[in-house]
Amino acid sequence: MSIREAVDGDIPILAIHHRKMFEEIWEKKGEDIDSSVSVEIEKAYIRKLQRQFQDGSCKAWVIEDERRIE
């Protein structure tokens, strides 16, 4: 396994992780999960990361195992 800085190609996976985090929070609070809201959170995070990776205002790191992000 290795740690590396995330690149644009990693953004979809980072966005899925971000969405799942919110889904887990809602579930633990006993709140219903609206799938359309979950999808919009993921899409908005993709747009945010694309913009922020480009302008350098956000950096992220990923753990990679055999070319797969864990």
C-alpha positions as CSV (number, residue, x, y, z in Angstrom):
1,M,0.0,0.0,0.0
2,S,1.1,3.5,-0.6
3,I,-0.1,7.0,0.2
4,R,-0.2,9.6,-2.6
5,E,-1.8,12.9,-3.3
6,A,-5.2,12.6,-5.0
7,V,-5.5,13.6,-8.6
8,D,-8.5,14.6,-10.7
9,G,-9.2,10.9,-11.6
10,D,-9.7,10.2,-7.9
11,I,-12.5,12.8,-7.5
12,P,-15.4,10.4,-8.2
13,I,-14.2,8.0,-5.5
14,L,-13.7,10.8,-3.0
15,A,-17.2,12.0,-3.7
16,I,-18.7,8.6,-3.1
17,H,-16.9,8.4,0.2
18,H,-18.1,11.9,1.1
19,R,-21.7,10.9,0.2
20,K,-21.5,7.7,2.2
21,M,-20.2,9.6,5.2
22,F,-23.4,11.8,5.2
23,E,-25.6,8.8,4.7
24,E,-24.1,7.1,7.7
25,I,-24.5,10.2,9.8
26,W,-28.2,10.4,8.8
27,E,-28.7,6.7,9.5
28,K,-27.1,7.0,13.0
29,K,-29.4,9.9,13.8
30,G,-32.4,7.8,12.7
31,E,-33.2,10.1,9.8
32,D,-34.6,9.0,6.5
33,I,-32.2,9.2,3.7
34,D,-33.5,10.9,0.6
35,S,-31.6,9.4,-2.3
36,S,-32.0,12.5,-4.5
37,V,-30.3,14.6,-1.7
38,S,-27.5,12.0,-1.5
39,V,-26.9,12.1,-5.2
40,E,-26.9,15.9,-5.2
41,I,-24.3,15.9,-2.3
42,E,-22.1,13.7,-4.4
43,K,-22.4,15.8,-7.6
44,A,-21.8,19.1,-5.6
45,Y,-18.7,17.6,-4.0
46,I,-17.4,16.6,-7.4
47,R,-17.8,20.1,-8.7
48,K,-16.2,21.5,-5.5
49,L,-13.2,19.3,-5.7
50,Q,-12.7,19.9,-9.5
51,R,-12.6,23.6,-8.8
52,Q,-10.4,23.4,-5.7
53,F,-7.9,20.9,-7.1
54,Q,-7.5,23.2,-10.1
55,D,-6.9,26.4,-8.1
56,G,-4.8,24.6,-5.4
57,S,-7.1,25.5,-2.5
58,C,-7.7,21.8,-1.7
59,K,-5.4,18.8,-1.5
60,A,-6.3,15.3,-0.5
61,W,-4.4,12.1,-0.1
62,V,-5.5,8.5,-0.8
63,I,-4.2,5.1,0.2
64,E,-3.7,3.0,-2.8
65,D,-3.4,-0.8,-2.8
66,E,-2.5,-2.5,-6.1
67,R,-3.7,0.6,-8.0
68,R,-7.0,0.6,-6.1
69,I,-7.9,3.3,-3.7
70,E,-8.9,2.0,-0.3
